[in-house]
Amino acid sequence: MRSIRGRLTFAYAIVLGVTLLIFAAVLLIASRDAAERALRARVENIAELASGLLQQSRAAGLPIMVAPDSMSEELSALTRRLLAGLPGYLLVTDSSRVLYASAAVERLTTKDQLTLTRAVIRELSPRHPGGIVALDSARIFVLANFETPTARMPIFRIVAGETAETLDITRLDTFAPIVIALPVLFLFSVLLAWGMAGTSLQPIDRLIGDLEAIQDGRSLHRRLPVETDENELDRLAGTINAMIARLEGSFAALRRFTADASHELKTPLTVLRADIERAMQSPRVGFDQLPALEEALAETTRMADLVESLLTLARADEGRFDIHRELVDLGPLVEDVHETAAMLGEASGARVELTALAPVTVLGDPIRLRQLFLNLVTNALKYTPAGGVVGIRLERRGDRALFAVQDTGQGIAAADLPFIFDRFWRADRARSRGGERGGFGLGLAIAQWIAHAHGGNIGVASRLGRGSTFTVTLPVAAVPPEAAPA
């Protein structure tokens, strides 16, 4: 959920979910109100119909009450038969007694009948003629129609009722459609929002891709496409283009300065080196002056190597360093590197072993490939103590050639691994043998450039105290049959 697309979809889902819940609640409340009005209307019709039957019976002179003494009066049998045809719960009472109860009321338990009677007589009034009575077996909505008592008909309330279970949320007509439709609508809307967010953010993905393609210093000539300046993304692209243009100018000036300075320094360093060598061979130089001249010659040689490395990288950055590609059998090349490394290892007391040598052919520049391999081996020897071992192996894995250099030196700290291919970066001096003077921090940078120039990669695995392993992978070349070895 860290992407903008995910966050937008999540926010939309929350807003949509809350909106749908509010809509569902409003719809259910409106449906319940409509059901309650319909229930009230039905009950009111039954009460009015019962009242009308009694009024018509009295107008026709039919006997309504029998045993008119106050202790035993009740509705006549004819009146009961008329009221029995009405549906639902029906009660006819005076101020304290039930004069008639319908069959639905009589089917209730004794406790429920008592609860209903008490509620009808005590709680209903002309100001509050209706309400819901909660019984053990059911919930009943009742409504009273109050009559004016007379000598012939002392009745003053007729109560009709129906079950209120239809008012439950789960029994409303709209409940099932809402429960089914809302999740489907929510899921469909979220998926649609996910797709629309992805479509809307595609320009950002293209912008990221373009920026990733030009994030290194060698692709600053490229620019982001700007169709119009009417939206935010195009304005952002225009701002980034302006920044890239300034960076391109700065990088170009720095590369020109590095290349020009390196080129200009080569000639005086060459002259200085030749002068020192002539001075050392002169018979007029005393033996006490030779150490100083030897030190000057060593520093001049190191400075010339630094200038040559800087010039190589500067030309590579500007794309002016051509790679002369040809089919190269890496076996003999690695054997030659091993022989050279073995001689260097004798001077430092380290042993160089060739552990694997597979026949592999690549398309590349043999001089630069030798430089790449030799840089890695000399770097391993530099940090391998006397008595240590540096292993070299050449393997083929699928369509890739693998060249690896493994040493038994002190290794590289995990915090330093991301920086070892940076220019002029050197590990802690404590890693070098006895604090010896190391290189300039350009050898691995040159090695990485050569690997990338050949379509390959270079990586390192290392742990402190357990040595390091540098691995180069290069694409294997398709060798035509006529060029294959016999």
N, C-alpha and C positions, 0 to 999 in steps of 0.2 A: 504493500500500500504506500510505498515511498514515491512512486511516480506521480506526476501531475495528473495523468489520466486516471490512475486509481483513486487519487484524492478527490478529483472532480466527481467521479462516479459514486464514490462513497458519500460525499456531501449531497449529491442529487438523490441518492437512495434514502438518506435520512429525511430530507425535506419531503420527498414523495411519500415515504412511509407515514410521517406525521400528518401530511395532508389527507392521505387516504383514510387514516384512522379517524380524523376529525370529520371527514365527509361521511364515513360509515356511522359514526356516533350520531351525527345530525340526522341522517336518513333513518336510522333505527328509532330515534326519539320521535321524529315526525310520523313514522309508521305506527309507533305505539300510541301516540296521541290520536291518530286516525282510528285505530282499533278501539281505543277507549271511547271515542265519540260514537262509533258505531254500536258498541256494546251498550252505552248509556241510552242511545236512541231505541234499541230493541227492548231494553228493560222498561223504559218509559212508555213505549207503546203497549207492552203487556199490562203495566199498571193502569194505564188509561182505559184499555179495553176491559179490564176487570171492573174498574169503576163504572164504565159505561153500561156493562151488563147489569150491575146492581141498580143503577139509576133507571134503566129501562124496565127491569123487573118491578121496581117500586112504582113506576109510572103506570104499568099495566095492572097494578093491583095484586100482583103475585106475592105470596107470603115470603118475606126475606128472613125474618127472625122467628124463632119458636121459643117457648118458655121465657117470656119477657121478664121474668123475675131476675133481679140482678145477680143471682147466684148461679144460674144455669142457662142463661141465654146463649144461643148459638144459631148459626145459619141454618135455614131450612134445607131439606134434602134436594129440592128443586134448584135452589141457589148453588148448592155444592156441585150438582151435576153440570150446571152451566160453567162454573169456574174450573171444573176438572178438565175441560177441553183446552185450557190455556197451557202453553208450554212453560218450562223452567220452574223455578222456585217461586211459590206464591203464598203469602200470609195475609190473613185479614184479622186485625186486632182492634181492641179498644185501648184504653189507657193502661191496662195491666194484664189483659188476657188474650190468648190466641183463640179466635173464633173459628178460623179455618186454616188448615195447612194442606198444601198440595201433596201429591204422591211423592214428588222429588224430595220434599222436606221430610216426609215420614220415612223415607229410605235412609236418612241420616241416622247416625248413632244417637243414643239418648244424650250423650255429652254434647255432641255437635248441635243437636236440636235446642238444647238449653242455651248454648253459647249464642246461637243465631237469634233465639227469642229475646234474650237479654239485650243483645245489640240493637235489635229492631225497636224494642220498647223504650230503652233507656237512652240510646245515643242518637236516634233519628229525630229530627224536629223540622218544622217548616223552614227554618233558616239553613239547616243542614240535612236535606232530605235523602242524601245518598252517600254511599261509601263502600269500601271493601271490608268484608268480615272474614277473618282468617280462622278456619276450622281445622281440625286435625286431618280431615280427609280431603279438604278442598278449600280454595279461596273463592268467595262468592261476592259478586258486585250486586248490591241491593239498592232499590230506590223506592221511596214511600210517596204515595199519593194521599194527601190528607183531605178528608171529607168533613163537612160541617155536620155534627150530630143532630138528629131530630128525635122526636118521640117515637116515630115508627122505625127509625134506623139510627141507633146510637153508635154506629160504627164511625170512627174518625180517621182510620189509616188503612190503606191497602198497600202492601209491600210486595214488589216483584223483584226477582233476582235471576242472574245467570252466572255460570262459572266464570271466574276471572283468569283461568289458566291461559286463555287466548292472548292475554296481555303480556305473557312471558316473552322475553327477547327471543328465545330460541324457537318460539312458535309463531313468530311474525312471518308474514308472507315474504318479506324482503330479506330475512335472515339468511336463508340458504343461498340465494343468489349473491349476497354480499360475501359470505364466507368462501364461496367458490371463485367468484370473479376477482375479488381484491388481490389475493396472492398471485393469480395468473397475470393480472394487469400490472402488479408491482414487478414481477420477474421480467415480463416482457419489456416494461419501461426501462428497467435497469440495464438489461442487455442492449436495448436500443441506445440508451445513454452511453454505454461503454463503446459501442460502435461509433456513435457520433463524436464522442470525445477523441477516439483514435483518429477519425477522419480530420477533425479540427486541429489535432496536434501533429499531423503529418508534416506540415511545414517546419515545425520545430525539430522533428526527427531528421528531416533533410538538412536543416541548418546545423545540427549536431554532427551529422555525417560529413558535411563540407568542412566544418571546423576541425574534425579529427584528421581529415586528409591534409590539412595545411598547418597542423599544430607544430610540426618540426620546422627548423630554420631553413630547410631546403625547398619548401613549397610556399614561401611567402609571396610568390608572384601571383598565386591564385587569389580569386576574390569570390565572395558570396554573391549569388544571384539576387538582384533587386528588381522586382517587377514594377512596383509602384511605391510611393511613400505615403499611401493613404491608410495603412494599417501599422500596428505596433511592430510586427515581426520584420516588415521591410525597413522600418526606421531603425530597428535594432541591427539588421544586417548592414545598413549603410554606416552606422556608427562603428561596427566591427571592421568593416572594410577600411574606414579611415584609420583605425588603430593599426590594422595590419600593414597599411601603406607606410605608416611611421616606423613600425618595427622593421619592415623590409629595408627601408633606408638606413636604419641604424645597423642592422645585420650586414648589409652590403658594405657600409663604410668600415665596419670592424673587420670584415673579411679582406677587403682591399688593403687595409692597414696591415693586417697580419701577413698577407701574401707579399706586399711590397717590402715590408720591413724584413721578412725572412729572406726575400730575394736579395735585398741590398746588403744583408749581413753575410751572405755566403762568400762573396768575393773577399772582403777584408779578413774573414776568418781563415779562408784558404791561404791567403798571403801570410797571415800571422803564423799559421801552422808551418808553412814552408820555411819562414824565417827562423822559427824556433828549432826546427829540425837541422837547418844549416848551422845554426849556432852551436848545437850540441855536437856536430861533427867537426867543428873548427878546432885545430890544435891549440889555439890560444885560450880556450876555455879551461879553467881549472877544475879539478875534481870537486872542490867545494861548491862550485856553481851548478854542477850537473843535477843535483836533487831539485833545485829551484826550477831549472829548465824542464825537467821531467814533469814536475807538478804543473807548470804552465802549459806544457804540451797536452797533458791529460785533461786539464780544464778546457783548453781550446777544442780538443776532440769532442768533449761532452757538449760544449756549446754548439759546435757544428752539427752534432747529431740532433740537438734540440731544434736548431733552425731548420734542418731537413725535415723533421717530424712536423713542425708547424707549417712549413710550406706544403707538405703532403696533405695535411688536413684542410688547409685553406683552399687548395686547388680542388680537393674533393667536395668541399662545401659549395664551391662555385660551379661544380659540374664540369671543370676543365681537366679532370684527371681521367683519361681514357683507360678502360680495361680492355686489354688485347685478349679476346676470348679464343680459345682453341680447346680441342679435346686433350684433357690432362689425365694421365694415369697416376692416381695418387699414391700407388704403392711405392714406386721408386722415389717419388718426392718425399714421402714420409721416411723412407730409409735414409735418404740424404740428411734430413732434419735430425734423425736419430744419431747419425754419426757425428754431426756437428755438436749436438747436445751432449753426447758422451764425452767429447773433448772438453767442453765447458764444465761438465760435471767433475772431471778429474781435478780441475783446478780448485773447485770448491769442496771436494770430498764427498760429493753425492753421486749415487749410482743411477744411471738412466737405462731403463729397460723398455724394449719393444714387445709388448705382451700380445698384440694381435695385429695382423696385417692381411686385410681382405682385398681382393682385386676390385677396385672401384674406379670408374671413370667419370669425370665431371667436365663441364664446359666452363673454362675460366682462364685466368692469367696465371701461369705457373710461377712467375716471379712474385706476384702479390700473394698467392696462396702459400708459397714458402715463407714469405715474410709473416703471414698470419700465424702459421704453425710455429715458427721459430720464436715469435714474440711470446706466445703462450708458454713454450718450453723454458725460455730464459726467465720469464716471470716466475715459473714454478721453481727453478733452480735458485733464484734470488732469495726465496723465502723458505728453502729447505735446508735444514742444518746439516753439518758434516755427518756422514753415515746414513743419511736419509735416502729415500728412493723416489724417483720420478718415473712414473709409468706412462707409456705412450701406446695408444691402440687406434687402429683404423678398422671400422666395421661397416657393413652395409645392412641397413634396416629398411626393407621395402624399397621405395624409390628415393631414399635419402642416404647420403654418405655421412658417417659419424666419425669424427676425429676427437679424441678425448685425451687430456693430459691430467694425470692424477699425481699429487705429491703428498708427502708425509710431513709437511711443514706444520707451523703453528695454527694454520687456518685463519679464517676471517670472521670477525664478529657479525652477528646477524644484523646489527644496526648499520654496518658498513656495506653490506652486500648491494643495496640499491644504488650505491654511488661509485662502484669500482670502475665502471666504464666512462665516468665523467672525466673530462680533460683536466689535467693537472691535479687530479685527486690522488692522494697516496694514503695508504693505511697507516696506522700508528707506527711511528719509527721503532717502537719496541718489538715489532714483528720482524724486523730485519736482523740479520745475524750481527750481533755485537754492535749494532748501531752503524753498520756500514752505509756508505753513501749509495743510495739506490738510484732509480731512474727519475724521469721527470713527470711521470703520471700520464704519459701519452701513448705508451705501448698498447694498452688494452683498448684505448679509444680508436687507435688505428686498426687494431684487430677487429673491432666491432664494425668499423666502416668497410673493411675488406669483405667480411662475412655478408653484410647486407648488400654490398655491391654485386655479390655473386648469387643473390637470391636466397641466402641462407640465414641462419640465426646463430647466436652464441649465448651460452648460459653458464652459470656457475652454481655449484653446490658446495658449501663449506661449513665447518663447525670448528670452533676454537679448540686447539689441541689435537685435532684429528685430520688436519690437512684440508686440501681443496681439490675440486675436480672441475676443470673447464671443458665444456663440450661444444663443438662446432658441428652443425648439421648443414649439409649442402645438397641441392638437388642432383640426382644422378643423371648423367647425360645418356641419351639414346645413341648407342654406338652402331653405325651402319655395318653390314656384314663385311664389306671390303676393308674396313678399318679395324675389325676385331683381330686380336692376336691369334696366330696360328696355333 
